[in-house]
Amino acid sequence: MPKQLVAALRSLGIDAHEFPKQFRNFSNGELIAAVEADGFDVLVTNDKNIASQQSLRGKKVAVVALPLNRRRQIVERADDVADTVRRSRPACRDEDGWNTQCQEHR
């Protein structure tokens, strides 16, 4: 997550953190396991395919896939990102990134 987005989310009351350097070369499966093991509740990513590439069933971490990867546009929509993060829960997939109708997998 870009540091500008981290700062914007923190200003909105979200406990956001920059992406740990040790996670950078992980596969998606390794990344989800590491994020979960480190106690994070939500993984915010630019990888729109992560939920379809990885089974999130039974995971304790929610994944929010941003629909954009341009920093300026993402930071401008920090309110939307914060709202999505607040509504996110494990095994929840928000395919549009900003969709307000996120439904649990069954």
Z-matrix of the N, CA and C atoms (Angstrom, degrees):
N
C 1 1.442
C 2 1.535 1 107.49
N 3 1.305 2 117.80 1 130.61
C 4 1.461 3 120.10 2 -179.98
C 5 1.525 4 111.68 3 -59.55
N 6 1.330 5 116.85 4 143.81
C 7 1.461 6 119.84 5 -177.78
C 8 1.527 7 111.72 6 -60.74
N 9 1.338 8 117.51 7 -29.14
C 10 1.458 9 120.04 8 177.32
C 11 1.533 10 110.99 9 -65.19
N 12 1.336 11 116.67 10 -37.59
C 13 1.459 12 120.18 11 177.54
C 14 1.521 13 110.35 12 -71.17
N 15 1.318 14 117.12 13 -37.91
C 16 1.470 15 120.72 14 176.99
C 17 1.525 16 109.15 15 -57.11
N 18 1.321 17 116.86 16 -48.60
C 19 1.468 18 121.03 17 -179.26
C 20 1.531 19 110.88 18 -62.33
N 21 1.328 20 116.56 19 -42.98
C 22 1.465 21 120.31 20 -179.66
C 23 1.525 22 110.73 21 -64.25
N 24 1.330 23 117.40 22 -42.89
C 25 1.463 24 120.46 23 179.77
C 26 1.524 25 111.26 24 -66.76
N 27 1.324 26 116.61 25 -39.34
C 28 1.470 27 119.27 26 177.36
C 29 1.523 28 110.82 27 -61.80
N 30 1.335 29 116.87 28 -39.10
C 31 1.465 30 120.17 29 179.18
C 32 1.525 31 111.40 30 -65.51
N 33 1.335 32 116.26 31 -19.93
C 34 1.471 33 121.86 32 178.99
C 35 1.531 34 112.34 33 -98.31
N 36 1.338 35 116.38 34 8.74
C 37 1.459 36 120.67 35 175.43
C 38 1.517 37 115.55 36 90.25
N 39 1.325 38 117.62 37 10.38
C 40 1.467 39 121.60 38 177.78
C 41 1.534 40 108.15 39 -93.89
N 42 1.319 41 117.42 40 132.47
C 43 1.468 42 122.16 41 177.68
C 44 1.527 43 108.35 42 -80.81
N 45 1.334 44 116.18 43 78.86
C 46 1.463 45 122.41 44 -175.43
C 47 1.524 46 110.77 45 -96.33
N 48 1.336 47 114.97 46 150.34
C 49 1.463 48 121.48 47 -179.79
C 50 1.516 49 109.61 48 -136.12
N 51 1.324 50 115.68 49 147.71
C 52 1.458 51 119.36 50 173.37
C 53 1.521 52 108.73 51 -65.49
N 54 1.308 53 115.33 52 155.24
C 55 1.454 54 122.59 53 -179.66
C 56 1.527 55 109.31 54 -63.24
N 57 1.338 56 119.50 55 121.47
C 58 1.464 57 121.08 56 179.29
C 59 1.533 58 111.28 57 -60.63
N 60 1.307 59 115.83 58 133.04
C 61 1.473 60 120.72 59 -177.17
C 62 1.518 61 112.75 60 -57.39
N 63 1.317 62 117.73 61 -33.80
C 64 1.467 63 120.03 62 -178.41
C 65 1.530 64 112.45 63 -67.97
N 66 1.330 65 118.34 64 -13.45
C 67 1.462 66 121.59 65 179.74
C 68 1.527 67 112.66 66 -89.49
N 69 1.307 68 119.13 67 -9.11
C 70 1.469 69 122.69 68 -168.78
C 71 1.522 70 115.90 69 -59.77
N 72 1.290 71 119.92 70 -34.35
C 73 1.467 72 121.45 71 -177.22
C 74 1.526 73 112.85 72 -101.96
N 75 1.311 74 116.97 73 13.86
C 76 1.458 75 120.75 74 -179.02
C 77 1.522 76 111.26 75 -76.89
N 78 1.327 77 115.81 76 148.66
C 79 1.464 78 120.43 77 169.16
C 80 1.530 79 106.87 78 -71.22
N 81 1.323 80 117.47 79 168.01
C 82 1.465 81 120.22 80 179.00
C 83 1.527 82 111.95 81 -58.04
N 84 1.322 83 117.04 82 -43.38
C 85 1.458 84 120.37 83 179.05
C 86 1.517 85 112.09 84 -62.75
N 87 1.330 86 116.70 85 -43.72
C 88 1.466 87 121.08 86 177.84
C 89 1.525 88 110.74 87 -64.54
N 90 1.330 89 115.86 88 -38.71
C 91 1.459 90 120.69 89 -179.86
C 92 1.524 91 111.18 90 -63.63
N 93 1.314 92 116.93 91 -48.55
C 94 1.461 93 120.28 92 179.72
C 95 1.530 94 110.41 93 -60.82
N 96 1.327 95 117.49 94 -42.97
C 97 1.472 96 121.27 95 179.06
C 98 1.536 97 110.83 96 -63.19
N 99 1.335 98 117.07 97 -41.83
C 100 1.468 99 120.76 98 -179.29
C 101 1.526 100 111.51 99 -67.89
N 102 1.319 101 116.64 100 -42.88
C 103 1.467 102 121.22 101 178.89
C 104 1.526 103 109.41 102 -61.51
N 105 1.320 104 115.82 103 -44.03
C 106 1.458 105 121.40 104 178.87
C 107 1.534 106 110.59 105 -63.68
N 108 1.331 107 117.13 106 -45.56
C 109 1.463 108 121.44 107 -178.69
C 110 1.533 109 111.88 108 -64.00
N 111 1.342 110 116.27 109 -32.21
C 112 1.464 111 120.15 110 179.39
C 113 1.529 112 112.72 111 -80.73
N 114 1.334 113 117.07 112 -1.30
C 115 1.449 114 120.52 113 174.07
C 116 1.515 115 116.29 114 87.16
N 117 1.325 116 117.13 115 12.30
C 118 1.462 117 119.39 116 176.86
C 119 1.528 118 109.15 117 -73.79
N 120 1.317 119 116.45 118 147.71
C 121 1.466 120 122.06 119 179.58
C 122 1.520 121 112.14 120 -92.18
N 123 1.343 122 116.62 121 -32.52
C 124 1.460 123 121.85 122 -174.58
C 125 1.519 124 109.41 123 -137.69
N 126 1.327 125 115.79 124 136.75
C 127 1.461 126 122.87 125 172.43
C 128 1.521 127 106.98 126 -107.67
N 129 1.327 128 117.12 127 119.04
C 130 1.461 129 122.34 128 176.04
C 131 1.520 130 106.80 129 -99.97
N 132 1.332 131 116.52 130 124.98
C 133 1.459 132 121.13 131 -174.25
C 134 1.522 133 111.29 132 -139.84
N 135 1.318 134 115.44 133 158.21
C 136 1.465 135 121.29 134 172.84
C 137 1.519 136 111.21 135 -89.21
N 138 1.321 137 117.89 136 -6.80
C 139 1.465 138 122.68 137 -178.03
C 140 1.525 139 109.56 138 -79.09
N 141 1.321 140 116.23 139 97.43
C 142 1.463 141 120.96 140 -177.09
C 143 1.525 142 112.93 141 -68.67
N 144 1.323 143 117.82 142 -15.60
C 145 1.459 144 121.64 143 -176.86
C 146 1.524 145 114.19 144 -97.99
N 147 1.309 146 117.83 145 -1.48
C 148 1.462 147 120.15 146 -172.56
C 149 1.534 148 112.22 147 -59.21
N 150 1.327 149 117.67 148 -40.12
C 151 1.471 150 119.93 149 -178.35
C 152 1.525 151 111.87 150 -68.63
N 153 1.324 152 117.11 151 -31.44
C 154 1.465 153 119.10 152 179.03
C 155 1.529 154 111.25 153 -83.23
N 156 1.328 155 117.34 154 -20.53
C 157 1.462 156 121.36 155 -179.78
C 158 1.533 157 112.13 156 -90.01
N 159 1.316 158 117.15 157 -21.11
C 160 1.459 159 121.56 158 -176.54
C 161 1.522 160 109.66 159 -127.69
N 162 1.302 161 116.13 160 140.08
C 163 1.455 162 119.50 161 173.65
C 164 1.525 163 108.14 162 -77.38
N 165 1.317 164 115.83 163 125.48
C 166 1.460 165 120.64 164 178.43
C 167 1.526 166 111.48 165 -101.61
N 168 1.321 167 115.64 166 -0.74
C 169 1.467 168 120.49 167 179.95
C 170 1.529 169 109.38 168 -60.46
N 171 1.314 170 114.85 169 129.85
C 172 1.465 171 121.06 170 177.89
C 173 1.519 172 114.21 171 81.08
N 174 1.320 173 117.91 172 -0.89
C 175 1.464 174 120.70 173 179.40
C 176 1.520 175 109.74 174 -80.76
N 177 1.316 176 115.43 175 151.66
C 178 1.456 177 121.18 176 179.79
C 179 1.524 178 111.93 177 -95.21
N 180 1.312 179 116.52 178 1.01
C 181 1.457 180 121.54 179 -178.75
C 182 1.531 181 109.15 180 -114.61
N 183 1.324 182 115.96 181 138.62
C 184 1.462 183 121.13 182 174.53
C 185 1.529 184 107.99 183 -92.89
N 186 1.315 185 116.32 184 150.99
C 187 1.460 186 121.18 185 179.36
C 188 1.525 187 108.48 186 -118.68
N 189 1.328 188 115.80 187 125.09
C 190 1.463 189 122.58 188 175.28
C 191 1.520 190 106.75 189 -111.63
N 192 1.319 191 115.76 190 115.79
C 193 1.469 192 121.53 191 178.65
C 194 1.521 193 108.78 192 -97.51
N 195 1.319 194 116.23 193 116.89
C 196 1.456 195 120.86 194 179.46
C 197 1.525 196 109.86 195 -71.94
N 198 1.321 197 117.79 196 137.74
C 199 1.462 198 120.01 197 -178.69
C 200 1.525 199 113.09 198 -78.78
N 201 1.312 200 117.14 199 -7.27
C 202 1.467 201 122.47 200 -178.50
C 203 1.517 202 109.37 201 -127.37
N 204 1.321 203 116.69 202 156.99
C 205 1.461 204 117.74 203 173.30
C 206 1.527 205 111.47 204 -128.02
N 207 1.309 206 117.02 205 17.45
C 208 1.466 207 121.66 206 175.13
C 209 1.523 208 108.34 207 -93.87
N 210 1.326 209 115.17 208 118.98
C 211 1.464 210 120.73 209 -173.09
C 212 1.522 211 113.35 210 -53.05
N 213 1.310 212 117.22 211 -48.32
C 214 1.459 213 120.29 212 -176.51
C 215 1.528 214 110.58 213 -58.92
N 216 1.315 215 116.88 214 -45.51
C 217 1.466 216 120.89 215 -179.10
C 218 1.525 217 111.41 216 -66.59
N 219 1.321 218 116.81 217 -37.99
C 220 1.467 219 120.16 218 179.11
C 221 1.525 220 110.19 219 -66.05
N 222 1.332 221 116.57 220 -46.10
C 223 1.467 222 120.45 221 -179.26
C 224 1.522 223 110.18 222 -63.98
N 225 1.329 224 117.66 223 -38.11
C 226 1.467 225 121.28 224 177.10
C 227 1.530 226 111.33 225 -61.33
N 228 1.313 227 116.72 226 -26.51
C 229 1.470 228 121.29 227 -179.09
C 230 1.528 229 111.90 228 -104.76
N 231 1.316 230 116.36 229 25.82
C 232 1.467 231 121.29 230 -178.49
C 233 1.531 232 111.93 231 -56.67
N 234 1.339 233 117.82 232 -35.78
C 235 1.472 234 119.84 233 177.41
C 236 1.523 235 110.75 234 -60.40
N 237 1.340 236 116.55 235 -42.28
C 238 1.464 237 120.88 236 179.03
C 239 1.526 238 111.04 237 -66.53
N 240 1.330 239 115.91 238 -41.43
C 241 1.466 240 120.12 239 178.96
C 242 1.529 241 108.94 240 -62.76
N 243 1.322 242 117.41 241 -46.09
C 244 1.469 243 121.42 242 179.92
C 245 1.525 244 111.00 243 -59.97
N 246 1.338 245 116.69 244 -43.00
C 247 1.462 246 120.45 245 178.49
C 248 1.528 247 110.68 246 -61.49
N 249 1.330 248 116.90 247 -42.95
C 250 1.463 249 120.83 248 179.50
C 251 1.526 250 110.86 249 -65.41
N 252 1.327 251 116.88 250 -41.97
C 253 1.468 252 120.75 251 178.37
C 254 1.529 253 109.87 252 -61.83
N 255 1.313 254 117.40 253 -43.45
C 256 1.478 255 120.24 254 179.88
C 257 1.528 256 112.08 255 -62.24
N 258 1.316 257 117.17 256 -35.18
C 259 1.467 258 120.98 257 -178.37
C 260 1.520 259 112.79 258 -84.89
N 261 1.309 260 117.86 259 -13.18
C 262 1.465 261 121.31 260 -174.72
C 263 1.513 262 111.20 261 -70.86
N 264 1.315 263 113.23 262 146.57
C 265 1.455 264 120.84 263 176.66
C 266 1.522 265 107.33 264 -148.07
N 267 1.315 266 117.37 265 157.47
C 268 1.469 267 119.45 266 -178.74
C 269 1.522 268 112.29 267 -53.45
N 270 1.307 269 115.13 268 147.57
C 271 1.464 270 123.70 269 179.73
C 272 1.520 271 111.70 270 61.78
N 273 1.319 272 116.83 271 27.37
C 274 1.454 273 122.60 272 178.94
C 275 1.517 274 108.16 273 -112.11
N 276 1.297 275 116.30 274 135.00
C 277 1.450 276 120.81 275 -175.43
C 278 1.518 277 109.88 276 -125.86
N 279 1.302 278 116.52 277 117.11
C 280 1.452 279 122.20 278 179.73
C 281 1.520 280 106.83 279 -109.43
N 282 1.328 281 116.53 280 91.04
C 283 1.456 282 121.77 281 -169.58
C 284 1.515 283 113.84 282 -67.00
N 285 1.329 284 118.96 283 -25.58
C 286 1.454 285 121.27 284 179.98
C 287 1.517 286 112.32 285 -92.53
N 288 1.311 287 116.99 286 -4.81
C 289 1.451 288 120.37 287 -179.49
C 290 1.517 289 113.27 288 80.60
N 291 1.329 290 118.29 289 -38.77
C 292 1.460 291 120.79 290 -178.05
C 293 1.530 292 110.76 291 -118.39
N 294 1.305 293 117.33 292 7.71
C 295 1.460 294 122.66 293 -176.72
C 296 1.533 295 110.51 294 -62.73
N 297 1.315 296 116.82 295 131.85
C 298 1.471 297 120.36 296 179.84
C 299 1.522 298 111.46 297 -88.35
N 300 1.310 299 118.57 298 -1.19
C 301 1.461 300 121.92 299 -177.45
C 302 1.526 301 111.67 300 -110.48
N 303 1.310 302 117.56 301 46.91
C 304 1.458 303 122.19 302 179.97
C 305 1.531 304 109.04 303 -65.37
N 306 1.322 305 116.63 304 125.91
C 307 1.452 306 121.27 305 -177.22
C 308 1.526 307 110.19 306 -117.21
N 309 1.312 308 115.20 307 144.61
C 310 1.462 309 120.14 308 179.20
C 311 1.523 310 111.04 309 -71.24
N 312 1.345 311 114.76 310 145.93
C 313 1.470 312 119.96 311 171.27
C 314 1.519 313 108.30 312 -71.18
N 315 1.302 314 116.04 313 151.06
C 316 1.472 315 119.65 314 175.43
C 317 1.490 316 108.85 315 -125.52
